[in-house]
Amino acid sequence: MYRKVALSLSLILLILNCQFLKNAQINEPKTHPEIQREFRAAWVATVDNINWPSSPGLPVAVQQKEALELLDLLADNNFNAVIFQVRPQADALYESELEPWSYYLTAEQGEAPFPYYDPLEFWIEEAHKRGLELHVWMNPYRAHHPKGGEVSETSLVQTKSELIVELQNGYWWFDPSLKETQDHGVEVVMDIVKRYDIDGVHFDDYFYPYPSYNNDEDFPDDKSWNEYLSNGGKLSRGDWRRNSVNQFIKRVYSSIKNEKPYVKFGLSPFGIWRPEHPSSIQGFDQYDVLYADAKLWLNEGWVDYFSPQLYWPINQVPQSFPVLLGWWNEQNHKNRYVWPGISIGRFEGEKQADEILNNIMITRGMNPNAPGIVHWSIGPLIGNDSLQTELTTKPYNKKAVVPALSWLQNSSPGIPDINYEFSENAVSITIENDEKELSNWIVYYKYDEKWSEKILSKKQKNFGLPYTVEVPAAEEDSLALPVVLFLKEVQVTYIDRFGIESDASVQILNK
């Protein structure tokens, strides 16, 4: 009875104070706790139907169901980004006038989904509903994969044959040295950037192909190399190849920034630049074999984030995860983000969880101001309840916001446009800013003296808070009534497209 009386009295007081509550909104600098910042992403591969869709030619309803299950998986496990492969072999998992519909989508290259939908548009919309960034993952030079169906009449192998060479193991590859190759690649990237509400563009480790794709023989670019020499070229063949890739990477970055500077450009190269860099490291030489000078790209700041594929076990000394991460950090002269890629399917069971958690915690320790991890791939998370539990009860036990692009924008974007409505039992909060301005919005709230927060997607316009909540009494007193806590303050901010948090709209209650 006493409990009911106390609650009734508190509600009466709150109702009487509603006239004051409505006039209590103020704007002031943030006084709430800092929100956690961390990039938590997973790759979703479409090439060879590795992750999505599960096979080519599935009905549209099944494709969409599978996509929603993957996005729900990431959101439920407190990830905040998905890296979605939209161009696996110079084709498109989106509406394009430049390249054909993907074989991996419809089982017929050049054939649109039926009934029609745009998979990329669908993925963007559904990712943003769940508070996830969506980065489009593109292979810049692969023109045909041996498991990509027959080379069709719509394939760029046919329509742009002058740019493409055949390798010996079923691959077809753009010649990176050709200006026309670069022009086409930039055009494809910018077509997506201009037409879709994406959050990032992502390249992986495929530049000049791995030697095994051509039976360990040299890349067949004699024609373009001889033309270069005949025009007075002075570079060595290796430097000439690297320079072609370098110019392309630089051009992609500047093109994106000129159009939509908040769209991130990320790269995920092979994890080793060159053997003996640093001295204890041994392994594949991407600089001399893939002609990828990834160190230069990071040195020059031609990326917003850099995700070297550090896929080896932590205790594997010749490819040590912390040693390589530390070395890449030393190359980060422009203070971009170094968010390593890790292989989460390398182990199973307890060893799997232990390795992943160590990857995450080492990265947090070495990059404390802006940690982040990209998980290869989403596949080992699917149906893996034990791993999901390890993540959500330990390093990912609460949601986090993607670190800001502070070198592009560091001033407050202003104050959110908030509408507060007061009912008998709760306050309802509505953000009225245009969602195109937002990545997320955040409600900080204080019951008595304890702050909590809720990170909301830009699609979720409303959030409600009751005036009172009950919490259990002290464990040692099992007969005590629950403690009633009163809502005292609400602060609302938003995260803009650069990741900068706004000043707070502040609502004082219980005056």
Residue pairs with C-beta under 8 A, 6 or more apart in sequence:
2 481
3 481
3 482
6 484
7 468
7 484
10 467
10 468
10 484
10 486
11 424
11 425
11 467
11 468
14 467
14 468
14 510
15 424
17 509
17 510
17 511
18 422
20 511
21 420
21 422
21 427
21 507
21 509
21 511
22 420
22 422
24 507
24 508
24 509
24 511
25 418
25 420
25 505
25 506
25 507
26 506
26 507
26 508
27 415
27 503
27 504
27 505
27 506
28 503
28 504
28 506
29 503
29 504
30 491
30 493
30 501
30 503
30 504
31 491
31 504
31 506
32 444
32 451
32 453
32 491
32 493
32 504
33 444
33 451
33 453
35 400
35 401
35 442
35 453
35 455
35 501
36 398
36 399
36 400
36 401
37 370
37 371
37 400
37 401
37 402
37 403
37 404
38 80
38 364
38 370
38 371
38 372
38 400
38 401
38 402
38 403
39 80
39 81
39 305
39 337
39 339
39 370
39 371
39 372
39 373
39 374
39 402
39 403
40 78
40 79
40 80
40 81
40 372
40 373
40 375
40 396
40 400
41 79
41 80
41 81
41 82
41 83
41 133
41 135
41 339
41 372
41 373
41 374
41 375
42 74
42 79
42 81
42 82
42 83
42 374
42 375
42 376
42 377
42 378
42 381
43 51
43 83
43 85
43 137
43 341
43 374
43 375
43 376
43 377
43 378
44 51
44 52
44 70
44 82
44 83
44 84
44 85
44 137
44 377
44 378
45 51
45 52
45 85
45 88
45 137
45 377
46 52
46 53
46 84
46 85
46 86
46 88
46 93
46 102
46 104
46 105
47 85
47 88
47 89
47 104
47 139
47 145
47 147
47 148
48 104
48 145
48 147
48 148
49 55
49 56
49 104
50 377
50 379
51 70
51 377
51 378
51 379
52 63
52 66
52 67
52 70
53 62
53 63
53 66
53 67
53 104
53 105
54 66
56 103
56 104
56 105
56 106
56 107
56 149
57 106
57 107
57 108
58 66
60 113
60 114
60 115
60 117
63 105
63 113
63 119
64 117
64 122
67 119
67 122
67 123
67 126
68 126
70 82
70 378
70 382
71 82
71 123
71 126
71 127
71 130
71 132
72 130
73 378
73 381
73 382
73 388
74 82
74 130
74 132
74 378
75 130
75 131
75 132
76 388
76 392
77 381
77 388
77 391
77 392
77 396
78 391
78 392
78 396
78 397
78 398
78 399
78 400
79 132
79 396
80 131
80 132
80 133
80 399
80 400
80 401
80 402
81 132
81 133
81 134
81 135
81 199
81 200
81 402
82 123
82 127
82 132
82 133
82 134
82 135
82 378
83 135
83 137
83 200
83 202
83 266
83 374
84 120
84 123
84 127
84 134
84 135
84 136
84 137
85 93
85 137
85 138
85 139
86 92
86 93
86 94
86 119
86 120
86 136
86 137
86 138
86 192
87 93
87 99
87 136
87 137
87 138
87 139
87 188
88 102
88 104
88 139
88 142
88 145
88 148
89 102
89 103
89 139
89 142
89 143
89 144
89 145
89 148
90 99
90 139
90 142
90 143
90 144
90 155
90 156
90 157
90 174
91 99
91 100
91 101
91 102
91 103
91 104
91 109
91 148
91 155
92 98
92 99
92 100
92 101
92 102
93 101
93 102
93 104
93 105
93 119
93 120
94 118
94 119
94 120
94 121
94 192
94 196
95 112
95 118
95 120
95 121
96 188
96 191
97 191
98 184
98 187
98 188
98 191
99 156
99 188
100 109
100 110
100 152
100 154
100 155
100 156
101 108
101 109
101 110
101 111
101 112
101 113
102 109
103 109
103 148
103 149
103 152
104 148
105 113
105 119
106 112
106 113
106 114
107 149
108 149
108 152
109 148
109 149
109 150
109 152
109 154
109 155
110 152
110 153
110 154
110 155
113 119
120 136
120 192
120 196
121 196
123 134
124 134
124 196
124 197
124 198
127 133
127 134
128 134
128 197
128 457
128 458
128 459
129 457
129 459
129 460
130 457
131 399
131 440
131 455
131 456
131 457
131 458
131 460
133 199
133 200
133 402
133 439
134 198
134 199
134 200
135 198
135 199
135 200
135 201
135 202
135 264
135 266
136 192
136 196
136 198
136 200
136 201
136 202
137 202
137 203
137 204
138 188
138 189
138 192
138 201
138 202
138 203
139 203
139 204
139 206
140 174
140 185
140 203
140 206
140 207
140 248
141 173
141 174
141 176
141 181
141 185
141 206
141 207
141 208
141 209
142 171
142 172
142 173
142 174
142 206
142 209
143 155
143 156
143 157
143 164
143 171
143 172
143 173
143 174
144 151
144 155
144 157
144 170
144 171
144 172
145 170
145 171
146 169
146 170
146 171
151 157
151 158
151 172
152 158
156 163
156 164
157 164
157 172
160 180
160 184
162 180
163 174
163 175
163 178
163 180
163 181
163 184
164 172
164 173
164 174
164 175
165 172
165 173
165 175
165 219
165 220
165 221
166 172
166 220
167 173
167 209
167 213
167 214
167 220
168 213
168 214
168 215
168 217
169 212
169 213
169 214
169 215
171 209
171 213
171 214
173 209
173 213
173 219
174 181
174 184
174 185
175 181
175 221
175 224
176 182
176 207
176 208
176 241
176 244
176 245
176 248
176 291
177 221
177 224
177 225
177 228
177 240
177 241
177 244
178 224
182 244
182 247
182 248
182 251
185 248
185 252
186 248
186 251
186 252
186 255
189 201
189 252
189 255
189 256
190 255
190 256
190 259
192 198
192 201
193 201
193 255
193 256
193 259
193 260
193 263
194 259
194 260
197 436
198 263
199 263
199 264
199 439
199 497
200 263
200 264
200 265
200 266
200 304
200 305
201 252
201 256
201 263
201 264
201 265
201 266
202 265
202 266
202 267
202 268
203 249
203 252
203 266
203 267
203 268
204 268
204 269
205 268
205 269
205 270
205 286
205 290
205 292
205 309
206 290
207 245
207 286
207 290
207 291
207 292
208 219
208 241
208 245
208 289
208 290
208 291
208 292
209 219
209 290
210 289
210 290
211 217
211 289
214 220
219 241
221 241
225 237
225 240
228 240
233 240
235 243
238 288
238 291
241 291
242 287
242 291
242 292
242 293
244 291
245 291
245 292
245 293
246 293
246 296
246 297
249 267
249 297
249 302
250 300
250 302
252 265
253 265
253 302
253 303
256 263
256 265
257 265
257 408
261 405
261 408
261 409
261 498
262 405
262 408
262 409
262 496
262 497
262 498
264 304
264 305
264 405
265 302
265 303
265 304
265 305
266 303
266 304
266 305
266 306
266 307
266 339
267 294
267 297
267 303
267 305
267 306
267 307
268 307
268 308
268 309
268 341
268 374
269 286
269 292
269 294
269 297
269 306
269 308
269 309
270 284
270 286
270 290
270 292
270 294
270 308
270 309
271 308
271 309
271 310
271 311
271 312
271 319
271 324
271 340
271 341
272 281
272 283
272 284
272 285
272 286
272 319
272 324
273 286
273 287
273 294
273 295
273 327
273 331
274 285
274 286
274 287
274 288
275 281
275 282
275 283
275 284
275 285
276 282
277 295
277 327
278 323
278 326
278 327
280 317
280 318
280 320
280 323
281 318
281 319
281 320
281 323
281 324
281 327
282 318
282 319
283 318
283 319
286 292
286 294
287 293
287 294
287 295
294 306
294 308
295 331
297 303
297 306
298 306
298 328
298 331
298 332
298 333
298 334
298 336
298 338
299 331
299 333
299 334
300 333
300 334
301 333
301 334
301 335
301 336
301 407
303 336
304 336
304 337
304 405
305 336
305 337
305 338
305 339
305 372
306 328
306 332
306 336
306 337
306 338
306 339
307 338
307 339
307 340
307 341
307 374
308 324
308 325
308 328
308 338
308 340
308 341
309 340
309 341
309 343
309 376
310 319
310 321
310 324
310 325
310 340
310 341
310 342
310 359
311 341
311 342
311 343
311 346
311 376
312 319
312 320
312 321
312 343
313 321
313 346
313 347
313 355
314 320
314 321
314 322
314 355
314 358
314 359
314 362
321 340
321 342
321 359
321 362
322 362
322 366
325 338
325 340
325 362
325 363
325 366
326 366
328 338
328 340
329 338
329 366
329 367
332 338
334 407
335 407
336 407
337 367
337 370
337 372
337 403
338 367
339 363
339 367
339 371
339 372
339 373
339 374
340 359
340 363
340 373
340 374
341 373
341 374
341 375
341 376
342 356
342 359
342 373
342 374
342 375
342 376
343 376
344 352
344 356
344 375
344 376
344 377
344 380
344 381
344 387
345 352
345 376
345 377
345 379
345 380
346 352
346 355
347 355
349 386
352 380
352 387
353 386
353 387
353 390
356 375
356 387
356 390
356 391
357 390
357 391
357 394
357 395
359 373
360 371
360 373
360 395
361 395
363 371
363 372
363 373
364 371
364 395
369 403
370 403
372 403
375 381
380 387
381 387
381 388
399 455
400 455
401 439
401 440
401 442
401 455
401 495
401 499
401 501
402 439
402 499
403 499
404 410
404 495
404 498
404 499
404 500
404 501
405 498
405 499
406 498
406 499
406 500
408 498
409 496
409 498
409 500
410 500
411 500
412 500
412 501
412 502
412 503
413 437
413 494
413 496
413 498
413 500
413 502
414 502
414 503
415 502
415 503
415 504
415 505
416 431
416 433
416 441
416 492
416 493
416 494
416 502
416 504
416 505
417 431
417 432
417 433
418 429
418 430
418 431
418 432
418 492
418 505
419 429
419 430
419 432
420 427
420 428
420 429
420 430
420 490
420 507
421 427
421 428
421 430
422 428
425 466
425 467
426 464
426 465
426 466
426 467
427 464
427 465
427 467
427 487
427 490
427 507
427 509
428 462
428 463
428 464
429 443
429 462
429 463
429 464
429 465
429 490
429 492
430 461
430 462
431 438
431 441
431 461
431 492
431 494
433 441
433 494
435 458
435 459
436 497
437 494
437 496
437 497
438 458
438 494
438 495
438 496
438 497
439 458
439 494
439 495
439 496
439 497
439 499
440 455
440 456
440 457
440 458
440 494
440 495
441 456
441 458
441 492
441 493
441 494
441 495
442 453
442 454
442 455
442 456
442 492
442 493
442 494
442 495
442 501
443 453
443 454
443 456
443 463
443 465
443 490
443 491
443 492
444 451
444 452
444 453
444 490
444 491
444 492
444 493
444 504
445 451
445 452
445 453
445 454
445 465
445 487
445 489
445 490
445 491
446 452
446 487
446 488
446 489
446 490
447 469
447 485
447 486
447 487
447 488
448 485
448 486
448 488
449 488
450 485
454 463
456 463
465 487
465 490
466 487
467 486
467 487
467 509
468 484
468 485
468 486
468 487
469 484
469 485
469 487
470 482
470 483
470 484
470 485
471 482
471 483
471 485
472 482
472 483
473 480
473 481
473 482
473 483
474 480
486 509
486 510
487 509
487 510
488 508
488 509
488 510
489 506
489 507
489 508
489 509
490 506
490 507
490 509
491 504
491 505
491 506
491 507
492 504
492 505
492 507
493 501
493 502
493 503
493 504
493 505
494 501
494 502
495 501
495 502
496 502
